[in-house]
Structure formats: C-alpha cells, structure tokens
C-alpha cells in the first residue's frame, strides 16, 4: 500500500485552535498516523508550513451549466484546488437552475470526472429561482443536496420562506438566503454613506440587508428550523445574528474575504472589480465583522467566488455585474490582512474555514487525526507572492488584487488521500 507522509510541518488542531509539531501519514485515503519521525513511500516536506484539514467553501459559483463563458466546473474546480479548498458548494444560479435531482446529479458527476476535489451541488429553494413555488426538495435531498438557496435572488416572499423552512426540516436541508430587500436596494450599487456621496454613486442602505436578516431570524424561531445568512456585511446584521444565537435560534452566517479586508472607499477608482453584492461597507462595518468572526458570531468564511468574463466587467460601473473571482486569493488575502496584522491567529482563522462551514451545513468535522479522511491543505504562511490574474485557473480574472504582493501561499493539497496540488502546481492523476 502506497503511503504519503507530510513531514516537518506544524499541524493545525482546528477544533481546539492549537498548533503542534508532527508528521502526518496517509494510506488508502485515510490518515493512519499523526506523530513525529514518520516514514513512508512518498515524502512531502512541509517545513515552515501549516498542515490543516482541507478548507471548505460553502459559497462558490461554478456557472455551469449555462454560463460556461464565465466559468466551467473544470476551471472552477482547478481554481479551488489552487486556492486550497478540498470541498466546495456550487451555487444553483445556473441555466437551468439546480432545482431538481437531474441537474444536481449532472453537477456532481461532471465534477467527479474532473477529479481533484469534492463538489457539493446546492439546490434552489424555489422552482426556477422565481420565488413563486418551492422546488422539489425531496428530489434534491435524494441527489445528496445538503443546502438550498436562490442565491443572487432573495426569498422575498415571507410566506415562501416560512414554507421552505418547514419543509427543510423533513429533508434535513439547510436553507440559506441572500438577504436583500430589492425595493430598498433600488438602483443602488454601493454602500450608502460618505463615499457614495463623494463619488456620486447610487447607494444601497444597510437596512436592505438587515431587515431581511431580522425577518429570517423571526421565521427560524417560529419554525425551529435552520437558516443561514449568506455573505453578511454590516455591523448591525452581525448583532442581529449574535442576539438570535443567544436566544437559541438556529441561525448561522458567513462572511467573505472581501468584506473582511476591503471598504467602500475602494470604489473611488470606479473599478468594477470592487463592485460586489452586498456592497463593500464602511471601515466600521469591517471592524465589527472581524470581531464577530473572532468571537464566533460569524460561523465561517466563504469566498462567494463570482467569476465573470472580461467583457462583462469592462463596462460602466452602473451596469457591470457584481462579483469577485476569489478562490485563488482567499487564503493569501486573509493571511496578509488578518493573520500577519495580528487581528486573528492562524488556528482560529482556519477553524472558520474548516470546522465552521462543516458545522453550518452538517457534515463531518474535519481534523488531522488518525482514522480521519485525508483531506489536507498545507499553507506556507510567510511565503510572499504577487497576484497575477493572467495565471488564474479560473476563467474569471475579475480580482481587485491583481498585482498586489501577498504573504501566505497554498503549497500542497491532498484530497481523498491523493496529492492534487504540490508546490502550488496541480498534479495530474
């Protein structure tokens, strides 16, 4: 039996948020030993690196089927691999939307043909993402779907959301919502505040997000069902979640790397790569989100990887679609802006990228421990590199970080016991 040993690294105990020195031995897709001075058939030197359970991303847009000019399942999976993720959840805003068993099965099987890492299809809440009637939740659950959302489109109808939460309990599905009141949003494209006025841009009030978070918390309380707030972006939104959790309501939330590291001041260049939905918020919001991530109010980090074709973004900022291609820069962005600046330490950050998302969606907690699946991400925390969007595996090159020097590099990824990334390069099967 071929064995792989990851040697000389700092193992990340993501459950207890600690580091310890050990080698990690892998055989037949399973971690068989975690101890010093191990030997094996294939040695991967991890000196000076962090050996973490494989990263999990609950919010990725793979675009296929229907929008293959923006991204394909293959290109998205390759981008996720380079980014250090071993499991990603594919959003259902495709064409056709992933609102039935057949589409979910197609996405899963296509990803399996690509290999490399695991892809979990996410189903829609409503048929066709139209917000009018529930999708076939039973069929989606049969296809192995664990989460449903109309991502990109909020569940505007409170009655539909109430019904979805009731049905979700029967099929053990997590209902996630893009919390946005589109009437309040209007034709806004950026956060309402000082900079929207300074730059002369149509603004989106924070209440657009916060009123729907409050509504969903109330409905979750009434149904005793799980609800997940996607890409939370405001200080008061985080407070609503914190208060709900204190009252025993089953609410969780995620935050993106860009909402933790960028502010609405960035839009002064009118660069469409900074346009996202929800919009980049104020410095005060960023500080509050960082505190909420640190104290556990925010359960996990999710990239909201939203690749777009060049021609989609090279237009006026008012009409450009929102979104950042974020899979390949997430780790570096977070290490550069949070870990190396002392805002959060590496074990806690990696907890929010492994244990956090696993708990939210209800899958096994990942650990570097004997008997656990060998899904592992090895990070060189001090390695510097410069972002070059032209070298992205993703078809979407829409990143505001192009040309930026980063500190933190994904060196190696092991998924299902196979080394799929080594030295930052994808390994062929």
Secondary structure, 3 states (H helix, E strand, C coil): CCEEEEECCEEEECCCCEEEECEEEEECCEEEEEECCCCCCEEEECCCCEEEECEEEEEEECCCCCCCCCCCHHHHHHHHHHHCEEEEEECCCCCCCCCCHHHHHHHHHHHHHHCCCEEEECECCEHHHCCCCECCHHHHHHCCCCEECCCCCCCCCHHHHHHHHHHHHHHCCEEEECCCCHHHHCCCCEECCHHHHHHCCCEECCHHHHHHHHHHHHHHHHHCCCEEECCCCCHHHHHHHHHHHHCCCCEEEEECHHHHHCCHHHHHHCCHHHCCCCCCCCHHHHHHHHHHHHHCCCCEECCCEECCCHHHHCCCCCCCCCCECCCCCHHHHHHHHHHCCCCCCHHHHHHCCCHHHHHHHCCCCCCCCCCCECCEEEEEEEEEEECCHHHCCCCCCCCCCCCCEEEEEEEEEEECCEEEEECCEECCC
